[in-house]
């Protein structure tokens, strides 16, 4: 499935997580050249914590894998 997964990159502030998000780029686990999608999310609302989430594959590799599995 093409899901987002938590990373170890967290922050207690919006500015902190935004700074991290702007500097990090996750490579695709398959081709290692294109970027995998990432996003910021709230991890804990009781003790406000933000996390960067990522996908394992770029959209091109994900499509290739889906085509292989459907045939």
PQR file of N, CA, C, O and H, with PARSE charges and radii, in Angstrom:
ATOM      1  N   UNK A   1       0.836  -1.191   0.000 -0.4000 1.5000
ATOM      2  CA  UNK A   1       0.000   0.000   0.000 -0.0000 2.0000
ATOM      3  C   UNK A   1       0.881   1.255   0.000  0.5500 1.7000
ATOM      4  O   UNK A   1       2.019   1.219   0.470 -0.5500 1.4000
ATOM      5  N   UNK A   2       0.377   2.307  -0.503 -0.4000 1.5000
ATOM      6  CA  UNK A   2       1.117   3.563  -0.665 -0.0000 2.0000
ATOM      7  C   UNK A   2       0.786   4.494   0.494  0.5500 1.7000
ATOM      8  O   UNK A   2       0.040   5.459   0.330 -0.5500 1.4000
ATOM      9  H   UNK A   2      -0.547   2.336  -0.884  0.4000 1.0000
ATOM     10  N   UNK A   3       1.342   4.199   1.664 -0.4000 1.5000
ATOM     11  CA  UNK A   3       1.006   4.927   2.886 -0.0000 2.0000
ATOM     12  C   UNK A   3       2.158   5.799   3.357  0.5500 1.7000
ATOM     13  O   UNK A   3       3.300   5.648   2.923 -0.5500 1.4000
ATOM     14  H   UNK A   3       1.948   3.415   1.797  0.4000 1.0000
ATOM     15  N   UNK A   4       1.824   6.714   4.257 -0.4000 1.5000
ATOM     16  CA  UNK A   4       2.835   7.504   4.942 -0.0000 2.0000
ATOM     17  C   UNK A   4       3.249   6.784   6.214  0.5500 1.7000
ATOM     18  O   UNK A   4       2.422   6.153   6.872 -0.5500 1.4000
ATOM     19  H   UNK A   4       0.896   6.837   4.609  0.4000 1.0000
ATOM     20  N   UNK A   5       4.537   6.878   6.562 -0.4000 1.5000
ATOM     21  CA  UNK A   5       5.077   6.262   7.767 -0.0000 2.0000
ATOM     22  C   UNK A   5       5.782   7.323   8.609  0.5500 1.7000
ATOM     23  O   UNK A   5       6.415   8.232   8.071 -0.5500 1.4000
ATOM     24  H   UNK A   5       5.208   7.390   6.027  0.4000 1.0000
ATOM     25  N   UNK A   6       5.670   7.201   9.931 -0.4000 1.5000
ATOM     26  CA  UNK A   6       6.364   8.120  10.833 -0.0000 2.0000
ATOM     27  C   UNK A   6       7.874   7.989  10.665  0.5500 1.7000
ATOM     28  O   UNK A   6       8.394   6.900  10.422 -0.5500 1.4000
ATOM     29  H   UNK A   6       5.157   6.462  10.368  0.4000 1.0000
ATOM     30  N   UNK A   7       8.558   9.108  10.797 -0.4000 1.5000
ATOM     31  CA  UNK A   7      10.014   9.102  10.861 -0.0000 2.0000
ATOM     32  C   UNK A   7      10.402   9.442  12.293  0.5500 1.7000
ATOM     33  O   UNK A   7       9.536   9.644  13.145 -0.5500 1.4000
ATOM     34  H   UNK A   7       8.135   9.992  10.995  0.4000 1.0000
ATOM     35  N   UNK A   8      11.671   9.505  12.550 -0.4000 1.5000
ATOM     36  CA  UNK A   8      12.140   9.878  13.897 -0.0000 2.0000
ATOM     37  C   UNK A   8      12.283  11.392  14.044  0.5500 1.7000
ATOM     38  O   UNK A   8      12.722  11.871  15.089 -0.5500 1.4000
ATOM     39  H   UNK A   8      12.374   9.341  11.859  0.4000 1.0000
ATOM     40  N   UNK A   9      11.918  12.149  13.011 -0.4000 1.5000
ATOM     41  CA  UNK A   9      12.046  13.598  13.051 -0.0000 2.0000
ATOM     42  C   UNK A   9      10.802  14.207  13.680  0.5500 1.7000
ATOM     43  O   UNK A   9       9.729  14.204  13.078 -0.5500 1.4000
ATOM     44  H   UNK A   9      11.561  11.760  12.161  0.4000 1.0000
ATOM     45  N   UNK A  10      10.949  14.726  14.885 -0.4000 1.5000
ATOM     46  CA  UNK A  10       9.833  15.337  15.608 -0.0000 2.0000
ATOM     47  C   UNK A  10      10.246  16.687  16.167  0.5500 1.7000
ATOM     48  O   UNK A  10      11.432  17.008  16.256 -0.5500 1.4000
ATOM     49  H   UNK A  10      11.822  14.728  15.374  0.4000 1.0000
ATOM     50  N   UNK A  11       9.245  17.469  16.539 -0.4000 1.5000
ATOM     51  CA  UNK A  11       9.480  18.762  17.168 -0.0000 2.0000
ATOM     52  C   UNK A  11       8.278  19.112  18.027  0.5500 1.7000
ATOM     53  O   UNK A  11       7.165  18.657  17.766 -0.5500 1.4000
ATOM     54  H   UNK A  11       8.283  17.208  16.467  0.4000 1.0000
ATOM     55  N   UNK A  12       8.502  19.908  19.033 -0.4000 1.5000
ATOM     56  CA  UNK A  12       7.418  20.375  19.901 -0.0000 2.0000
ATOM     57  C   UNK A  12       6.795  21.672  19.394  0.5500 1.7000
ATOM     58  O   UNK A  12       5.777  22.120  19.922 -0.5500 1.4000
ATOM     59  H   UNK A  12       9.406  20.279  19.245  0.4000 1.0000
ATOM     60  N   UNK A  13       7.406  22.281  18.364 -0.4000 1.5000
ATOM     61  CA  UNK A  13       6.886  23.547  17.856 -0.0000 2.0000
ATOM     62  C   UNK A  13       6.615  23.461  16.357  0.5500 1.7000
ATOM     63  O   UNK A  13       7.230  22.668  15.643 -0.5500 1.4000
ATOM     64  H   UNK A  13       8.233  21.917  17.935  0.4000 1.0000
ATOM     65  N   UNK A  14       5.696  24.281  15.902 -0.4000 1.5000
ATOM     66  CA  UNK A  14       5.388  24.343  14.472 -0.0000 2.0000
ATOM     67  C   UNK A  14       6.603  24.858  13.700  0.5500 1.7000
ATOM     68  O   UNK A  14       6.941  24.320  12.646 -0.5500 1.4000
ATOM     69  H   UNK A  14       5.196  24.925  16.481  0.4000 1.0000
ATOM     70  N   UNK A  15       7.254  25.891  14.215 -0.4000 1.5000
ATOM     71  CA  UNK A  15       8.434  26.428  13.530 -0.0000 2.0000
ATOM     72  C   UNK A  15       9.537  25.387  13.426  0.5500 1.7000
ATOM     73  O   UNK A  15      10.219  25.302  12.404 -0.5500 1.4000
ATOM     74  H   UNK A  15       6.979  26.328  15.071  0.4000 1.0000
ATOM     75  N   UNK A  16       9.718  24.587  14.488 -0.4000 1.5000
ATOM     76  CA  UNK A  16      10.748  23.554  14.485 -0.0000 2.0000
ATOM     77  C   UNK A  16      10.490  22.485  13.437  0.5500 1.7000
ATOM     78  O   UNK A  16      11.404  22.092  12.712 -0.5500 1.4000
ATOM     79  H   UNK A  16       9.164  24.656  15.318  0.4000 1.0000
ATOM     80  N   UNK A  17       9.254  22.013  13.352 -0.4000 1.5000
ATOM     81  CA  UNK A  17       8.942  20.953  12.389 -0.0000 2.0000
ATOM     82  C   UNK A  17       8.980  21.498  10.961  0.5500 1.7000
ATOM     83  O   UNK A  17       9.359  20.786  10.031 -0.5500 1.4000
ATOM     84  H   UNK A  17       8.512  22.333  13.941  0.4000 1.0000
ATOM     85  N   UNK A  18       8.587  22.759  10.791 -0.4000 1.5000
ATOM     86  CA  UNK A  18       8.631  23.376   9.460 -0.0000 2.0000
ATOM     87  C   UNK A  18      10.080  23.514   8.985  0.5500 1.7000
ATOM     88  O   UNK A  18      10.378  23.277   7.815 -0.5500 1.4000
ATOM     89  H   UNK A  18       8.279  23.338  11.546  0.4000 1.0000
ATOM     90  N   UNK A  19      10.968  23.893   9.889 -0.4000 1.5000
ATOM     91  CA  UNK A  19      12.385  24.006   9.551 -0.0000 2.0000
ATOM     92  C   UNK A  19      12.953  22.651   9.110  0.5500 1.7000
ATOM     93  O   UNK A  19      13.655  22.556   8.104 -0.5500 1.4000
ATOM     94  H   UNK A  19      10.726  24.086  10.839  0.4000 1.0000
ATOM     95  N   UNK A  20      12.637  21.616   9.877 -0.4000 1.5000
ATOM     96  CA  UNK A  20      13.086  20.267   9.516 -0.0000 2.0000
ATOM     97  C   UNK A  20      12.521  19.848   8.162  0.5500 1.7000
ATOM     98  O   UNK A  20      13.248  19.336   7.311 -0.5500 1.4000
ATOM     99  H   UNK A  20      12.066  21.693  10.694  0.4000 1.0000
ATOM    100  N   UNK A  21      11.233  20.066   7.972 -0.4000 1.5000
ATOM    101  CA  UNK A  21      10.545  19.661   6.747 -0.0000 2.0000
ATOM    102  C   UNK A  21      11.182  20.298   5.514  0.5500 1.7000
ATOM    103  O   UNK A  21      11.309  19.656   4.471 -0.5500 1.4000
ATOM    104  H   UNK A  21      10.643  20.482   8.664  0.4000 1.0000
ATOM    105  N   UNK A  22      11.576  21.548   5.639 -0.4000 1.5000
ATOM    106  CA  UNK A  22      12.155  22.264   4.502 -0.0000 2.0000
ATOM    107  C   UNK A  22      13.577  21.806   4.177  0.5500 1.7000
ATOM    108  O   UNK A  22      14.052  22.025   3.063 -0.5500 1.4000
ATOM    109  H   UNK A  22      11.473  22.069   6.486  0.4000 1.0000
ATOM    110  N   UNK A  23      14.263  21.174   5.134 -0.4000 1.5000
ATOM    111  CA  UNK A  23      15.648  20.762   4.889 -0.0000 2.0000
ATOM    112  C   UNK A  23      15.790  19.279   4.557  0.5500 1.7000
ATOM    113  O   UNK A  23      16.798  18.874   3.977 -0.5500 1.4000
ATOM    114  H   UNK A  23      13.877  20.996   6.039  0.4000 1.0000
ATOM    115  N   UNK A  24      14.791  18.455   4.918 -0.4000 1.5000
ATOM    116  CA  UNK A  24      14.887  17.011   4.682 -0.0000 2.0000
ATOM    117  C   UNK A  24      14.285  16.620   3.341  0.5500 1.7000
ATOM    118  O   UNK A  24      13.255  17.155   2.929 -0.5500 1.4000
ATOM    119  H   UNK A  24      13.972  18.784   5.389  0.4000 1.0000
ATOM    120  N   UNK A  25      14.931  15.692   2.675 -0.4000 1.5000
ATOM    121  CA  UNK A  25      14.418  15.136   1.429 -0.0000 2.0000
ATOM    122  C   UNK A  25      14.659  13.634   1.489  0.5500 1.7000
ATOM    123  O   UNK A  25      15.797  13.189   1.631 -0.5500 1.4000
ATOM    124  H   UNK A  25      15.767  15.258   3.010  0.4000 1.0000
ATOM    125  N   UNK A  26      13.590  12.857   1.382 -0.4000 1.5000
ATOM    126  CA  UNK A  26      13.692  11.405   1.494 -0.0000 2.0000
ATOM    127  C   UNK A  26      13.764  10.769   0.112  0.5500 1.7000
ATOM    128  O   UNK A  26      12.906  11.002  -0.740 -0.5500 1.4000
ATOM    129  H   UNK A  26      12.665  13.219   1.267  0.4000 1.0000
ATOM    130  N   UNK A  27      14.794   9.968  -0.096 -0.4000 1.5000
ATOM    131  CA  UNK A  27      14.960   9.266  -1.373 -0.0000 2.0000
ATOM    132  C   UNK A  27      14.055   8.038  -1.402  0.5500 1.7000
ATOM    133  O   UNK A  27      13.772   7.432  -0.368 -0.5500 1.4000
ATOM    134  H   UNK A  27      15.491   9.779   0.596  0.4000 1.0000
ATOM    135  N   UNK A  28      13.621   7.693  -2.573 -0.4000 1.5000
ATOM    136  CA  UNK A  28      12.818   6.496  -2.807 -0.0000 2.0000
ATOM    137  C   UNK A  28      13.622   5.268  -2.377  0.5500 1.7000
ATOM    138  O   UNK A  28      14.816   5.180  -2.662 -0.5500 1.4000
ATOM    139  H   UNK A  28      13.852   8.185  -3.412  0.4000 1.0000
ATOM    140  N   UNK A  29      12.981   4.332  -1.701 -0.4000 1.5000
ATOM    141  CA  UNK A  29      13.668   3.114  -1.255 -0.0000 2.0000
ATOM    142  C   UNK A  29      13.990   2.166  -2.409  0.5500 1.7000
ATOM    143  O   UNK A  29      14.772   1.232  -2.234 -0.5500 1.4000
ATOM    144  H   UNK A  29      12.011   4.404  -1.469  0.4000 1.0000
ATOM    145  N   UNK A  30      13.406   2.391  -3.577 -0.4000 1.5000
ATOM    146  CA  UNK A  30      13.625   1.508  -4.724 -0.0000 2.0000
ATOM    147  C   UNK A  30      14.685   2.089  -5.663  0.5500 1.7000
ATOM    148  O   UNK A  30      15.758   1.506  -5.819 -0.5500 1.4000
ATOM    149  H   UNK A  30      12.771   3.150  -3.719  0.4000 1.0000
ATOM    150  N   UNK A  31      14.395   3.218  -6.282 -0.4000 1.5000
ATOM    151  CA  UNK A  31      15.316   3.786  -7.276 -0.0000 2.0000
ATOM    152  C   UNK A  31      16.439   4.617  -6.650  0.5500 1.7000
ATOM    153  O   UNK A  31      17.480   4.818  -7.275 -0.5500 1.4000
ATOM    154  H   UNK A  31      13.524   3.691  -6.155  0.4000 1.0000
ATOM    155  N   UNK A  32      16.241   5.087  -5.457 -0.4000 1.5000
ATOM    156  CA  UNK A  32      17.243   5.875  -4.706 -0.0000 2.0000
ATOM    157  C   UNK A  32      17.574   7.225  -5.349  0.5500 1.7000
ATOM    158  O   UNK A  32      18.470   7.921  -4.870 -0.5500 1.4000
ATOM    159  H   UNK A  32      15.395   4.924  -4.949  0.4000 1.0000
ATOM    160  N   UNK A  33      16.876   7.611  -6.419 -0.4000 1.5000
ATOM    161  CA  UNK A  33      17.197   8.871  -7.082 -0.0000 2.0000
ATOM    162  C   UNK A  33      16.090   9.907  -6.941  0.5500 1.7000
ATOM    163  O   UNK A  33      16.372  11.092  -6.760 -0.5500 1.4000
ATOM    164  H   UNK A  33      16.148   7.046  -6.808  0.4000 1.0000
ATOM    165  N   UNK A  34      14.841   9.477  -7.021 -0.4000 1.5000
ATOM    166  CA  UNK A  34      13.730  10.421  -6.918 -0.0000 2.0000
ATOM    167  C   UNK A  34      13.274  10.528  -5.467  0.5500 1.7000
ATOM    168  O   UNK A  34      13.535   9.651  -4.644 -0.5500 1.4000
ATOM    169  H   UNK A  34      14.612   8.515  -7.169  0.4000 1.0000
ATOM    170  N   UNK A  35      12.587  11.625  -5.182 -0.4000 1.5000
ATOM    171  CA  UNK A  35      12.083  11.865  -3.834 -0.0000 2.0000
ATOM    172  C   UNK A  35      10.790  11.114  -3.566  0.5500 1.7000
ATOM    173  O   UNK A  35       9.916  11.008  -4.426 -0.5500 1.4000
ATOM    174  H   UNK A  35      12.375  12.337  -5.851  0.4000 1.0000
ATOM    175  N   UNK A  36      10.695  10.599  -2.357 -0.4000 1.5000
ATOM    176  CA  UNK A  36       9.430  10.039  -1.876 -0.0000 2.0000
ATOM    177  C   UNK A  36       8.662  11.186  -1.220  0.5500 1.7000
ATOM    178  O   UNK A  36       9.270  12.084  -0.638 -0.5500 1.4000
ATOM    179  H   UNK A  36      11.405  10.684  -1.658  0.4000 1.0000
ATOM    180  N   UNK A  37       7.343  11.162  -1.310 -0.4000 1.5000
ATOM    181  CA  UNK A  37       6.524  12.215  -0.706 -0.0000 2.0000
ATOM    182  C   UNK A  37       6.678  12.208   0.809  0.5500 1.7000
ATOM    183  O   UNK A  37       6.895  11.166   1.427 -0.5500 1.4000
ATOM    184  H   UNK A  37       6.849  10.432  -1.783  0.4000 1.0000
ATOM    185  N   UNK A  38       6.561  13.392   1.386 -0.4000 1.5000
ATOM    186  CA  UNK A  38       6.586  13.519   2.839 -0.0000 2.0000
ATOM    187  C   UNK A  38       5.578  14.584   3.241  0.5500 1.7000
ATOM    188  O   UNK A  38       5.136  15.385   2.417 -0.5500 1.4000
ATOM    189  H   UNK A  38       6.385  14.239   0.884  0.4000 1.0000
ATOM    190  N   UNK A  39       5.221  14.580   4.528 -0.4000 1.5000
ATOM    191  CA  UNK A  39       4.294  15.578   5.046 -0.0000 2.0000
ATOM    192  C   UNK A  39       4.515  15.750   6.543  0.5500 1.7000
ATOM    193  O   UNK A  39       5.133  14.909   7.196 -0.5500 1.4000
ATOM    194  H   UNK A  39       5.581  13.929   5.197  0.4000 1.0000
ATOM    195  N   UNK A  40       4.004  16.843   7.069 -0.4000 1.5000
ATOM    196  CA  UNK A  40       4.041  17.102   8.509 -0.0000 2.0000
ATOM    197  C   UNK A  40       2.707  16.684   9.104  0.5500 1.7000
ATOM    198  O   UNK A  40       1.665  16.825   8.465 -0.5500 1.4000
ATOM    199  H   UNK A  40       3.502  17.526   6.539  0.4000 1.0000
ATOM    200  N   UNK A  41       2.738  16.165  10.338 -0.4000 1.5000
ATOM    201  CA  UNK A  41       1.499  15.740  10.992 -0.0000 2.0000
ATOM    202  C   UNK A  41       1.625  15.923  12.496  0.5500 1.7000
ATOM    203  O   UNK A  41       2.726  16.048  13.031 -0.5500 1.4000
ATOM    204  H   UNK A  41       3.584  16.050  10.857  0.4000 1.0000
ATOM    205  N   UNK A  42       0.474  15.936  13.171 -0.4000 1.5000
ATOM    206  CA  UNK A  42       0.450  15.992  14.627 -0.0000 2.0000
ATOM    207  C   UNK A  42       0.592  14.561  15.133  0.5500 1.7000
ATOM    208  O   UNK A  42      -0.198  13.690  14.769 -0.5500 1.4000
ATOM    209  H   UNK A  42      -0.421  15.834  12.736  0.4000 1.0000
ATOM    210  N   UNK A  43       1.588  14.318  15.963 -0.4000 1.5000
ATOM    211  CA  UNK A  43       1.818  12.980  16.498 -0.0000 2.0000
ATOM    212  C   UNK A  43       1.133  12.798  17.850  0.5500 1.7000
ATOM    213  O   UNK A  43       0.616  11.720  18.144 -0.5500 1.4000
ATOM    214  H   UNK A  43       2.230  15.025  16.259  0.4000 1.0000
ATOM    215  N   UNK A  44       1.127  13.853  18.679 -0.4000 1.5000
ATOM    216  CA  UNK A  44       0.547  13.774  20.017 -0.0000 2.0000
ATOM    217  C   UNK A  44      -0.102  15.103  20.348  0.5500 1.7000
ATOM    218  O   UNK A  44       0.551  16.145  20.281 -0.5500 1.4000
ATOM    219  H   UNK A  44       1.547  14.729  18.440  0.4000 1.0000
ATOM    220  N   UNK A  45      -1.381  15.083  20.704 -0.4000 1.5000
ATOM    221  CA  UNK A  45      -2.074  16.330  21.039 -0.0000 2.0000
ATOM    222  C   UNK A  45      -2.003  16.644  22.525  0.5500 1.7000
ATOM    223  O   UNK A  45      -2.155  17.801  22.916 -0.5500 1.4000
ATOM    224  H   UNK A  45      -1.911  14.237  20.758  0.4000 1.0000
ATOM    225  N   UNK A  46      -1.773  15.631  23.363 -0.4000 1.5000
ATOM    226  CA  UNK A  46      -1.679  15.858  24.809 -0.0000 2.0000
ATOM    227  C   UNK A  46      -0.396  16.610  25.161  0.5500 1.7000
ATOM    228  O   UNK A  46      -0.424  17.586  25.911 -0.5500 1.4000
ATOM    229  H   UNK A  46      -1.649  14.691  23.045  0.4000 1.0000
ATOM    230  N   UNK A  47       0.719  16.148  24.615 -0.4000 1.5000
ATOM    231  CA  UNK A  47       2.003  16.850  24.711 -0.0000 2.0000
ATOM    232  C   UNK A  47       2.346  17.240  23.286  0.5500 1.7000
ATOM    233  O   UNK A  47       3.005  16.480  22.577 -0.5500 1.4000
ATOM    234  H   UNK A  47       0.742  15.356  24.006  0.4000 1.0000
ATOM    235  N   UNK A  48       1.909  18.409  22.861 -0.4000 1.5000
ATOM    236  CA  UNK A  48       2.026  18.770  21.439 -0.0000 2.0000
ATOM    237  C   UNK A  48       3.365  18.370  20.813  0.5500 1.7000
ATOM    238  O   UNK A  48       4.427  18.889  21.159 -0.5500 1.4000
ATOM    239  H   UNK A  48       1.374  19.027  23.438  0.4000 1.0000
ATOM    240  N   UNK A  49       3.264  17.441  19.891 -0.4000 1.5000
ATOM    241  CA  UNK A  49       4.437  16.944  19.177 -0.0000 2.0000
ATOM    242  C   UNK A  49       4.058  16.786  17.712  0.5500 1.7000
ATOM    243  O   UNK A  49       3.018  16.219  17.374 -0.5500 1.4000
ATOM    244  H   UNK A  49       2.402  17.020  19.610  0.4000 1.0000
ATOM    245  N   UNK A  50       4.923  17.300  16.858 -0.4000 1.5000
ATOM    246  CA  UNK A  50       4.732  17.208  15.416 -0.0000 2.0000
ATOM    247  C   UNK A  50       5.767  16.240  14.852  0.5500 1.7000
ATOM    248  O   UNK A  50       6.875  16.136  15.379 -0.5500 1.4000
ATOM    249  H   UNK A  50       5.767  17.761  17.132  0.4000 1.0000
ATOM    250  N   UNK A  51       5.411  15.541  13.793 -0.4000 1.5000
ATOM    251  CA  UNK A  51       6.296  14.543  13.196 -0.0000 2.0000
ATOM    252  C   UNK A  51       6.313  14.717  11.677  0.5500 1.7000
ATOM    253  O   UNK A  51       5.342  15.180  11.079 -0.5500 1.4000
ATOM    254  H   UNK A  51       4.511  15.626  13.365  0.4000 1.0000
ATOM    255  N   UNK A  52       7.422  14.340  11.078 -0.4000 1.5000
ATOM    256  CA  UNK A  52       7.492  14.290   9.618 -0.0000 2.0000
ATOM    257  C   UNK A  52       7.215  12.845   9.212  0.5500 1.7000
ATOM    258  O   UNK A  52       7.827  11.909   9.727 -0.5500 1.4000
ATOM    259  H   UNK A  52       8.210  13.963  11.564  0.4000 1.0000
ATOM    260  N   UNK A  53       6.292  12.688   8.291 -0.4000 1.5000
ATOM    261  CA  UNK A  53       5.934  11.370   7.781 -0.0000 2.0000
ATOM    262  C   UNK A  53       6.402  11.280   6.332  0.5500 1.7000
ATOM    263  O   UNK A  53       6.496  12.291   5.635 -0.5500 1.4000
ATOM    264  H   UNK A  53       5.795  13.448   7.873  0.4000 1.0000
ATOM    265  N   UNK A  54       6.694  10.064   5.889 -0.4000 1.5000
ATOM    266  CA  UNK A  54       7.180   9.875   4.524 -0.0000 2.0000
ATOM    267  C   UNK A  54       6.581   8.620   3.912  0.5500 1.7000
ATOM    268  O   UNK A  54       6.070   7.744   4.610 -0.5500 1.4000
ATOM    269  H   UNK A  54       6.618   9.243   6.455  0.4000 1.0000
ATOM    270  N   UNK A  55       6.657   8.558   2.595 -0.4000 1.5000
ATOM    271  CA  UNK A  55       6.299   7.346   1.868 -0.0000 2.0000
ATOM    272  C   UNK A  55       7.598   6.623   1.539  0.5500 1.7000
ATOM    273  O   UNK A  55       8.660   7.244   1.494 -0.5500 1.4000
ATOM    274  H   UNK A  55       7.072   9.270   2.028  0.4000 1.0000
ATOM    275  N   UNK A  56       7.523   5.328   1.312 -0.4000 1.5000
ATOM    276  CA  UNK A  56       8.729   4.555   1.023 -0.0000 2.0000
ATOM    277  C   UNK A  56       9.178   4.663  -0.429  0.5500 1.7000
ATOM    278  O   UNK A  56      10.365   4.519  -0.720 -0.5500 1.4000
ATOM    279  H   UNK A  56       6.661   4.823   1.349  0.4000 1.0000
ATOM    280  N   UNK A  57       8.244   4.915  -1.341 -0.4000 1.5000
ATOM    281  CA  UNK A  57       8.565   4.909  -2.761 -0.0000 2.0000
ATOM    282  C   UNK A  57       8.095   6.195  -3.441  0.5500 1.7000
ATOM    283  O   UNK A  57       7.114   6.809  -3.022 -0.5500 1.4000
ATOM    284  H   UNK A  57       7.279   5.033  -1.104  0.4000 1.0000
ATOM    285  N   UNK A  58       8.799   6.587  -4.479 -0.4000 1.5000
ATOM    286  CA  UNK A  58       8.330   7.699  -5.306 -0.0000 2.0000
ATOM    287  C   UNK A  58       7.127   7.186  -6.108  0.5500 1.7000
ATOM    288  O   UNK A  58       6.899   5.979  -6.184 -0.5500 1.4000
ATOM    289  H   UNK A  58       9.597   6.089  -4.820  0.4000 1.0000
ATOM    290  N   UNK A  59       6.383   8.081  -6.689 -0.4000 1.5000
ATOM    291  CA  UNK A  59       5.172   7.665  -7.403 -0.0000 2.0000
ATOM    292  C   UNK A  59       5.505   6.802  -8.625  0.5500 1.7000
ATOM    293  O   UNK A  59       4.738   5.898  -8.957 -0.5500 1.4000
ATOM    294  H   UNK A  59       6.568   9.061  -6.628  0.4000 1.0000
ATOM    295  N   UNK A  60       6.632   7.061  -9.301 -0.4000 1.5000
ATOM    296  CA  UNK A  60       7.015   6.246 -10.467 -0.0000 2.0000
ATOM    297  C   UNK A  60       7.286   4.794 -10.071  0.5500 1.7000
ATOM    298  O   UNK A  60       6.789   3.873 -10.718 -0.5500 1.4000
ATOM    299  H   UNK A  60       7.255   7.795  -9.032  0.4000 1.0000
ATOM    300  N   UNK A  61       8.060   4.588  -9.027 -0.4000 1.5000
ATOM    301  CA  UNK A  61       8.378   3.217  -8.593 -0.0000 2.0000
ATOM    302  C   UNK A  61       7.143   2.527  -8.039  0.5500 1.7000
ATOM    303  O   UNK A  61       6.968   1.323  -8.225 -0.5500 1.4000
ATOM    304  H   UNK A  61       8.464   5.337  -8.501  0.4000 1.0000
ATOM    305  N   UNK A  62       6.294   3.272  -7.368 -0.4000 1.5000
ATOM    306  CA  UNK A  62       5.068   2.683  -6.838 -0.0000 2.0000
ATOM    307  C   UNK A  62       4.200   2.171  -7.999  0.5500 1.7000
ATOM    308  O   UNK A  62       3.661   1.066  -7.943 -0.5500 1.4000
ATOM    309  H   UNK A  62       6.436   4.250  -7.217  0.4000 1.0000
ATOM    310  N   UNK A  63       4.075   2.998  -9.054 -0.4000 1.5000
ATOM    311  CA  UNK A  63       3.289   2.575 -10.220 -0.0000 2.0000
ATOM    312  C   UNK A  63       3.891   1.337 -10.887  0.5500 1.7000
ATOM    313  O   UNK A  63       3.160   0.430 -11.284 -0.5500 1.4000
ATOM    314  H   UNK A  63       4.513   3.896  -9.100  0.4000 1.0000
ATOM    315  N   UNK A  64       5.220   1.297 -11.012 -0.4000 1.5000
ATOM    316  CA  UNK A  64       5.889   0.131 -11.605 -0.0000 2.0000
ATOM    317  C   UNK A  64       5.582  -1.121 -10.773  0.5500 1.7000
ATOM    318  O   UNK A  64       5.274  -2.175 -11.328 -0.5500 1.4000
ATOM    319  H   UNK A  64       5.814   2.034 -10.689  0.4000 1.0000
ATOM    320  N   UNK A  65       5.666  -1.004  -9.454 -0.4000 1.5000
ATOM    321  CA  UNK A  65       5.386  -2.144  -8.577 -0.0000 2.0000
ATOM    322  C   UNK A  65       3.934  -2.578  -8.681  0.5500 1.7000
ATOM    323  O   UNK A  65       3.644  -3.774  -8.645 -0.5500 1.4000
ATOM    324  H   UNK A  65       5.916  -0.147  -9.003  0.4000 1.0000
ATOM    325  N   UNK A  66       3.027  -1.636  -8.809 -0.4000 1.5000
ATOM    326  CA  UNK A  66       1.606  -1.980  -8.937 -0.0000 2.0000
ATOM    327  C   UNK A  66       1.350  -2.701 -10.257  0.5500 1.7000
ATOM    328  O   UNK A  66       0.564  -3.647 -10.309 -0.5500 1.4000
ATOM    329  H   UNK A  66       3.263  -0.664  -8.838  0.4000 1.0000
ATOM    330  N   UNK A  67       2.015  -2.253 -11.322 -0.4000 1.5000
ATOM    331  CA  UNK A  67       1.865  -2.913 -12.630 -0.0000 2.0000
ATOM    332  C   UNK A  67       2.420  -4.339 -12.600  0.5500 1.7000
ATOM    333  O   UNK A  67       1.842  -5.242 -13.206 -0.5500 1.4000
ATOM    334  H   UNK A  67       2.653  -1.485 -11.279  0.4000 1.0000
ATOM    335  N   UNK A  68       3.551  -4.548 -11.890 -0.4000 1.5000
ATOM    336  CA  UNK A  68       4.129  -5.878 -11.771 -0.0000 2.0000
ATOM    337  C   UNK A  68       3.192  -6.811 -11.011  0.5500 1.7000
ATOM    338  O   UNK A  68       3.021  -7.972 -11.383 -0.5500 1.4000
ATOM    339  H   UNK A  68       4.020  -3.815 -11.397  0.4000 1.0000
ATOM    340  N   UNK A  69       2.588  -6.292  -9.940 -0.4000 1.5000
ATOM    341  CA  UNK A  69       1.724  -7.114  -9.086 -0.0000 2.0000
ATOM    342  C   UNK A  69       0.356  -7.402  -9.712  0.5500 1.7000
ATOM    343  O   UNK A  69      -0.302  -8.370  -9.332 -0.5500 1.4000
ATOM    344  H   UNK A  69       2.727  -5.350  -9.638  0.4000 1.0000
ATOM    345  N   UNK A  70      -0.076  -6.578 -10.660 -0.4000 1.5000
ATOM    346  CA  UNK A  70      -1.403  -6.787 -11.249 -0.0000 2.0000
ATOM    347  C   UNK A  70      -1.362  -7.746 -12.436  0.5500 1.7000
ATOM    348  O   UNK A  70      -2.403  -8.244 -12.865 -0.5500 1.4000
ATOM    349  H   UNK A  70       0.458  -5.792 -10.970  0.4000 1.0000
ATOM    350  N   UNK A  71      -0.191  -8.005 -12.959 -0.4000 1.5000
ATOM    351  CA  UNK A  71      -0.086  -8.821 -14.175 -0.0000 2.0000
ATOM    352  C   UNK A  71       0.316 -10.165 -13.903  0.5500 1.7000
ATOM    353  O   UNK A  71       0.447 -10.969 -14.826 -0.5500 1.4000
ATOM    354  H   UNK A  71       0.655  -7.600 -12.611  0.4000 1.0000
TER
END
